[in-house]
Amino acid sequence: MTARLRVLPVFDVPSLPECISCGEEIPSKRRAIGGVRRCVDCQKHHESSVRFWNHGYK
């Protein structure tokens, strides 16, 4: 377990209070993670578009 915890990313950057994509407030539980810049819905959309451009389009 200790070895697994060592490889986890450290989020020492504060989270933003509002989503950079839609401007909606980011819930406090999500902001507590640290380094959060998007709400859950916008993050899902962002990740799916990154996957598309990196792997699915030729």
GUTIRO-530825 format. One record per residue: residue in one letter; chain; z, y, x of N, C-alpha, C in turn. Coordinates in Angstrom, 1 decimal. Each point is the difference from the previous one (the first is absolute). Example, Ala and Ser with C-alpha at 12.3 -4.5 7.8 and 13.67 -1.06 7.14 Angstrom:
  aa  ch    n_c3    n_c2    n_c1   ca_c3   ca_c2   ca_c1    c_c3    c_c2    c_c1
   a   A     7.8    -5.7    13.2     0.0     1.2    -0.9     0.0     1.2     0.9
   s   A    -0.7     1.1    -0.4     0.0     1.1     0.9     0.8     1.1    -0.8
This chain:
  aa  ch    n_c3    n_c2    n_c1   ca_c3   ca_c2   ca_c1    c_c3    c_c2    c_c1
   m   A     0.0    -1.2     0.8     0.0     1.2    -0.8     0.0     1.3     0.9
   t   A     0.8    -0.1     1.0     0.0     1.2     0.9    -1.3     0.3     0.6
   a   A    -0.7    -1.1     0.4    -1.4     0.2     0.6    -0.9     0.6    -1.0
   r   A     0.1    -0.4    -1.2    -0.9     0.6    -1.1     0.3     1.5    -0.2
   l   A     1.3     0.3     0.0     0.3     1.4    -0.2    -0.4     0.9     1.1
   r   A    -0.1    -0.5     1.2    -0.5     0.8     1.2    -1.5     0.4    -0.2
   v   A    -0.8    -0.8    -0.6    -1.4     0.3    -0.1    -0.4     0.8    -1.3
   l   A     1.0     0.3    -0.8    -0.3     0.8    -1.2    -0.2     1.5     0.5
   p   A    -0.9     0.7    -0.7    -0.3     1.4     0.4     1.3     0.8    -0.3
   v   A     0.2     1.1     0.8     1.1     0.9    -0.2    -0.6     1.3    -0.6
   f   A     0.5     0.3    -1.2    -0.4     1.2    -0.7     1.0     1.1     0.2
   d   A    -0.1     0.7     1.1     0.9     1.1     0.3    -0.5     1.3    -0.4
   v   A    -1.2     0.1    -0.6    -0.6     1.2    -0.4     0.4     0.2    -1.5
   p   A     0.5     1.2    -0.4     0.4     0.2    -1.4    -1.2    -0.2    -0.9
   s   A     0.2    -0.4    -1.2    -1.0    -0.2    -1.1    -0.2     1.4    -0.6
   l   A    -1.2     0.1    -0.6    -0.4     1.3    -0.7     0.6    -0.1    -1.4
   p   A     0.4     1.1    -0.6     0.5     0.0    -1.4    -1.1    -0.2    -1.0
   e   A    -1.3     0.4     0.3    -1.1    -0.2    -0.9    -1.1    -0.7     0.7
   c   A    -0.8    -0.7    -0.8    -1.2    -0.8     0.5    -1.0     0.9     0.5
   i   A    -0.6    -0.3     1.2    -1.1     0.9     0.5    -1.3    -0.2    -0.7
   s   A    -0.1    -1.1    -0.8    -1.3    -0.2    -0.7     0.0     0.6    -1.4
   c   A     1.1    -0.2    -0.8     0.0     0.5    -1.4     1.0     1.1    -0.3
   g   A     0.9     0.2     0.9     1.0     1.1    -0.1     1.2    -0.4    -0.9
   e   A     0.1    -1.2    -0.5     1.1    -0.5    -0.8     1.2    -0.2     0.9
   e   A     1.2     0.1    -0.6     1.2    -0.2     0.8     0.1    -1.5     0.4
   i   A     0.4    -0.2     1.2     0.2    -1.4     0.5     1.5    -0.4    -0.3
   p   A     0.2    -1.1    -0.7     1.4    -0.4    -0.4     0.9    -0.1     1.2
   s   A     1.3     0.3    -0.2     0.9     0.0     1.1     0.2    -1.3     0.7
   k   A    -0.1    -1.1    -0.8     0.1    -1.3     0.6    -1.2    -0.3     1.0
   r   A    -1.1     0.5    -0.4    -1.2    -0.2     0.9     0.1     0.9     1.2
   r   A     0.5     1.3    -0.2     0.2     0.9     1.2     1.0    -0.5     1.0
   a   A     1.0    -0.8    -0.5     1.0    -0.5     0.9    -0.5    -0.9     1.1
   i   A    -1.2    -0.5    -0.2    -0.6    -0.9     1.0    -0.3     0.8     1.3
   g   A    -0.4     1.3    -0.2    -0.3     0.8     1.2    -1.5    -0.1     0.3
   g   A    -0.6     1.2     0.3    -1.4     0.1     0.4    -0.9    -0.2    -1.2
   v   A     0.4     0.1    -1.2    -0.8    -0.2    -1.2    -0.7     1.3    -0.3
   r   A    -1.4    -0.1    -0.2    -0.8     1.2    -0.3    -0.7    -0.1    -1.3
   r   A     0.0    -1.2    -0.7    -0.7    -0.1    -1.2     0.8    -0.8    -1.0
   c   A    -0.2     0.2    -1.3     0.6    -0.7    -1.1    -0.5    -1.5     0.1
   v   A     0.6    -0.9    -0.7    -0.5    -1.4     0.0    -1.4    -0.1    -0.4
   d   A    -0.4     0.6    -1.1    -1.4    -0.1    -0.5    -1.0     0.5     1.0
   c   A     0.3     1.2     0.5    -1.0     0.6     1.0     0.0    -0.9     1.3
   q   A     1.1    -0.5     0.4     0.1    -0.9     1.2    -0.9    -1.2    -0.2
   k   A     0.1    -0.6    -1.2    -0.8    -1.2    -0.3    -1.5     0.3     0.1
   h   A    -0.3     1.2    -0.6    -1.4     0.4     0.0    -0.5     0.3     1.4
   h   A     0.8     0.6     0.8    -0.3     0.3     1.4    -0.2    -1.3     0.8
   e   A     0.9    -0.9    -0.2    -0.1    -1.3     0.8    -1.3    -0.8    -0.4
   s   A    -0.3     0.0    -1.3    -1.2    -0.7    -0.5    -1.2     0.6     0.5
   s   A    -0.1     1.4     0.1    -1.2     0.6     0.5    -0.1    -0.2     1.5
   v   A     1.1     0.0     0.7    -0.1    -0.3     1.5    -0.5    -1.4     0.2
   r   A     0.5    -0.9    -0.7    -0.4    -1.4     0.1    -1.5    -0.1    -0.3
   f   A    -0.5     0.7    -1.0    -1.4     0.0    -0.4    -0.8     0.5     1.2
   w   A     0.3     1.1     0.5    -0.8     0.6     1.1     0.1    -0.7     1.3
   n   A     1.1    -0.7     0.2     0.2    -0.8     1.3    -0.7    -1.4    -0.1
   h   A    -0.1    -0.5    -1.2    -0.4    -1.4    -0.1    -1.1    -0.3    -0.9
   g   A    -0.1     0.8    -1.1    -0.9    -0.5    -1.1    -1.3     0.7    -0.1
   y   A    -0.3     1.1     0.8    -1.2     0.7    -0.2    -0.9    -0.1     1.3
   k   A    -1.2    -0.4    -0.2    -0.9    -0.1     1.2    -1.3     0.8    -0.2
